[in-house]
Amino acid sequence: MTRGRSYAVVVGAIVVTGALLAVLPLAVSTIVAVAATLVFLGLARRLLLTADDLGLARDHLGSGARWAAASAGGFALVYAVALVVPATHDLLVDDRSPDSLADLAVRVLLVIPLHTVVLEELVFRGVVQAMVRRDRGVRTATVVSSLLFGLWHLGSASSALAGNQAVSETLGASPLVTFAGMVAIVSGTALAGVVLAYARERSGSLLAPMGLHWAANAAGTIATYVATR
């Protein structure tokens, strides 16, 4: 597979996967996410990316696990503080929060890991970062993987704005506000991608950005559940 074709295949697979996840019901999209994870693992093999390239080498698992544990503690503290401060507490109220403790557990322990964390980290900090790093170096790999990660969240940015009452009540729901909000979310997600890419490179393990990503999403989901009750 030529270099240009390799990039085209990977980007095409990202676009198709993102489109499917955006339109399918949650249960079905989670199954698709698992299948897509296997597809990207197959692509990584076709691209001759090794376990070390992807951040899956055993000798870096300890470092990755330490990053993951620190991330979980950090985000738990941040959201705990946000819940007790009235101004930030109101921003956490979200119509899309889990309906029950059982729903919360399913999202935190099953949906978030399978639907977002494992797939997204394998794709962006694994396959994309590894193939661009091999050709262009770490800095370019960080920029490319982070930009694609930000654009990947275009669909979820729209639904996030629609479900947040505090934002709509404060700023309104005009097309301009929606567009500005989507740009802000995508830009913020791209910046988060830079942090995740740094964690991947610094630790040498994909476990580090996986743990950081899961901690952010899980702590946020738990916090919105508590704030919305």
C-alpha positions as CSV (number, residue, x, y, z in Angstrom):
1,M,0.0,0.0,0.0
2,T,1.5,3.4,-1.1
3,R,1.9,6.2,1.4
4,G,-0.8,8.3,-0.2
5,R,-3.3,5.4,-0.4
6,S,-2.5,4.5,3.2
7,Y,-3.5,8.0,4.4
8,A,-6.6,8.0,2.2
9,V,-7.8,4.6,3.5
10,V,-7.3,5.6,7.2
11,V,-9.0,9.0,6.8
12,G,-11.9,7.3,4.8
13,A,-12.3,4.7,7.5
14,I,-12.4,7.5,10.1
15,V,-15.1,9.4,8.2
16,V,-17.3,6.3,7.6
17,T,-17.0,5.3,11.3
18,G,-17.8,8.7,12.6
19,A,-20.8,9.0,10.3
20,L,-22.2,5.6,11.5
21,L,-21.7,6.4,15.1
22,A,-23.5,9.8,14.7
23,V,-26.7,8.3,13.3
24,L,-27.1,4.9,14.9
25,P,-28.8,4.2,18.2
26,L,-26.5,3.9,21.2
27,A,-26.6,0.2,21.5
28,V,-26.0,-0.4,17.8
29,S,-23.3,2.2,17.6
30,T,-21.4,0.6,20.5
31,I,-21.3,-2.7,18.5
32,V,-20.1,-0.7,15.5
33,A,-17.4,0.9,17.7
34,V,-16.1,-2.5,18.7
35,A,-16.1,-3.7,15.1
36,A,-14.4,-0.5,14.0
37,T,-11.7,-1.1,16.6
38,L,-10.9,-4.5,15.1
39,V,-10.9,-2.9,11.6
40,F,-8.4,-0.3,12.7
41,L,-6.2,-3.0,14.3
42,G,-6.2,-4.8,10.9
43,L,-5.3,-1.5,9.2
44,A,-2.4,-1.0,11.6
45,R,-1.1,-4.5,10.7
46,R,-1.4,-3.7,7.0
47,L,0.5,-0.5,7.5
48,L,3.3,-2.5,9.3
49,L,2.8,-0.6,12.6
50,T,4.3,-2.5,15.5
51,A,2.9,-2.8,19.0
52,D,5.5,-0.3,20.1
53,D,4.4,2.1,17.3
54,L,0.8,1.9,18.6
55,G,1.8,2.3,22.3
56,L,0.8,-1.3,23.1
57,A,4.2,-2.7,24.0
58,R,4.3,-4.5,27.3
59,D,7.4,-2.8,28.6
60,H,5.5,0.6,28.8
61,L,2.3,-0.7,30.4
62,G,3.5,0.3,33.9
63,S,4.2,3.9,32.9
64,G,0.8,4.1,31.1
65,A,-1.0,2.7,34.1
66,R,0.5,5.3,36.4
67,W,-0.6,8.1,34.1
68,A,-4.1,6.6,34.0
69,A,-4.4,6.4,37.8
70,A,-3.2,10.0,38.2
71,S,-5.7,11.1,35.6
72,A,-8.6,9.5,37.3
73,G,-7.7,11.1,40.6
74,G,-7.2,14.5,39.1
75,F,-10.5,14.6,37.2
76,A,-12.4,13.3,40.2
77,L,-11.1,16.2,42.3
78,V,-11.9,18.8,39.6
79,Y,-15.5,17.7,39.1
80,A,-16.0,17.3,42.9
81,V,-15.1,21.0,43.2
82,A,-17.3,21.9,40.3
83,L,-20.3,20.3,41.9
84,V,-20.0,22.3,45.1
85,V,-19.5,25.7,43.4
86,P,-23.0,27.1,42.4
87,A,-21.8,28.7,39.1
88,T,-20.1,25.6,37.8
89,H,-22.8,23.3,39.3
90,D,-25.4,24.8,37.0
91,L,-23.2,24.3,33.9
92,L,-23.2,20.6,34.6
93,V,-26.9,20.2,34.4
94,D,-27.6,18.3,31.2
95,D,-30.8,16.7,29.7
96,R,-28.7,13.8,28.3
97,S,-27.4,12.7,31.7
98,P,-28.2,9.0,32.8
99,D,-31.7,8.3,33.9
100,S,-30.7,5.9,36.7
101,L,-27.8,4.4,38.6
102,A,-27.9,1.4,36.3
103,D,-27.8,3.6,33.2
104,L,-24.9,5.5,34.8
105,A,-23.0,2.3,35.4
106,V,-23.5,1.1,31.9
107,R,-22.3,4.3,30.4
108,V,-19.2,4.6,32.6
109,L,-18.1,1.0,32.6
110,L,-19.2,-0.1,29.1
111,V,-20.3,2.6,26.7
112,I,-17.6,5.1,27.4
113,P,-14.7,2.6,27.2
114,L,-16.0,0.8,24.1
115,H,-17.7,3.6,22.3
116,T,-15.1,6.3,22.7
117,V,-12.0,5.6,24.7
118,V,-10.6,2.4,23.2
119,L,-11.7,3.2,19.6
120,E,-10.7,6.9,19.6
121,E,-7.4,6.4,21.3
122,L,-6.5,3.5,19.0
123,V,-7.4,5.5,15.9
124,F,-5.9,8.9,16.8
125,R,-3.1,8.3,19.3
126,G,-2.4,4.9,17.9
127,V,-2.8,4.5,14.2
128,V,-2.8,8.1,13.0
129,Q,-0.1,9.3,15.4
130,A,2.1,6.3,14.6
131,M,1.9,6.5,10.8
132,V,2.4,10.3,10.7
133,R,5.2,10.1,13.3
134,R,7.0,7.5,11.1
135,D,6.8,9.8,8.1
136,R,7.0,13.3,9.5
137,G,8.0,13.2,13.2
138,V,6.4,13.7,16.6
139,R,5.3,17.3,16.2
140,T,3.5,16.8,12.9
141,A,1.9,13.7,14.2
142,T,0.6,15.5,17.2
143,V,-0.9,18.3,15.1
144,V,-2.5,16.0,12.6
145,S,-3.9,13.5,15.1
146,S,-5.3,16.4,17.2
147,L,-6.9,18.2,14.3
148,L,-8.6,15.0,13.2
149,F,-9.7,14.3,16.7
150,G,-11.3,17.7,17.0
151,L,-13.1,17.3,13.6
152,W,-14.3,13.9,14.7
153,H,-16.4,15.6,17.4
154,L,-18.4,17.9,15.1
155,G,-21.5,15.7,15.4
156,S,-21.4,15.4,19.2
157,A,-20.7,19.1,19.6
158,S,-24.1,19.9,18.1
159,S,-26.0,17.5,20.4
160,A,-24.0,18.7,23.4
161,L,-25.1,22.3,22.9
162,A,-28.7,21.3,22.4
163,G,-28.8,19.3,25.6
164,N,-27.2,21.9,27.9
165,Q,-29.9,24.1,29.5
166,A,-27.5,26.6,31.0
167,V,-25.8,27.4,27.7
168,S,-29.1,27.8,25.8
169,E,-30.7,30.0,28.5
170,T,-27.6,32.2,28.8
171,L,-26.6,32.6,25.2
172,G,-29.7,31.7,23.3
173,A,-30.1,29.1,20.5
174,S,-29.5,31.1,17.4
175,P,-27.6,29.6,14.4
176,L,-24.7,32.0,15.2
177,V,-24.5,30.9,18.8
178,T,-24.7,27.2,17.8
179,F,-21.9,27.7,15.2
180,A,-19.7,29.5,17.7
181,G,-20.3,26.8,20.3
182,M,-19.4,24.1,17.8
183,V,-16.2,25.8,16.9
184,A,-15.3,26.2,20.5
185,I,-16.0,22.6,21.3
186,V,-14.1,21.3,18.3
187,S,-11.2,23.6,19.1
188,G,-11.2,22.6,22.7
189,T,-11.3,18.9,21.7
190,A,-8.4,19.4,19.4
191,L,-6.4,21.0,22.2
192,A,-7.3,18.1,24.4
193,G,-6.0,15.9,21.6
194,V,-2.6,17.6,22.0
195,V,-2.6,16.7,25.7
196,L,-3.5,13.1,24.9
197,A,-0.8,12.9,22.3
198,Y,1.7,14.3,24.8
199,A,0.6,11.7,27.3
200,R,1.1,9.0,24.7
201,E,4.6,10.1,23.7
202,R,5.7,10.9,27.2
203,S,4.6,7.5,28.7
204,G,5.3,5.4,25.7
205,S,2.0,3.7,26.2
206,L,-1.6,4.0,24.8
207,L,-2.8,3.3,28.3
208,A,-1.9,6.9,29.4
209,P,-4.3,8.7,26.9
210,M,-6.9,5.9,27.4
211,G,-6.9,6.5,31.1
212,L,-6.9,10.3,30.7
213,H,-9.7,10.1,28.2
214,W,-11.8,7.7,30.3
215,A,-11.3,9.7,33.4
216,A,-12.5,12.9,31.8
217,N,-15.6,11.3,30.2
218,A,-16.5,9.2,33.2
219,A,-16.0,11.9,35.8
220,G,-18.0,14.3,33.6
221,T,-20.8,11.8,33.2
222,I,-21.0,11.1,36.9
223,A,-20.9,14.8,37.7
224,T,-23.8,15.7,35.2
225,Y,-25.8,12.8,36.7
226,V,-25.4,14.2,40.2
227,A,-26.0,17.8,39.1
228,T,-29.1,17.0,37.1
229,R,-30.8,14.9,39.9
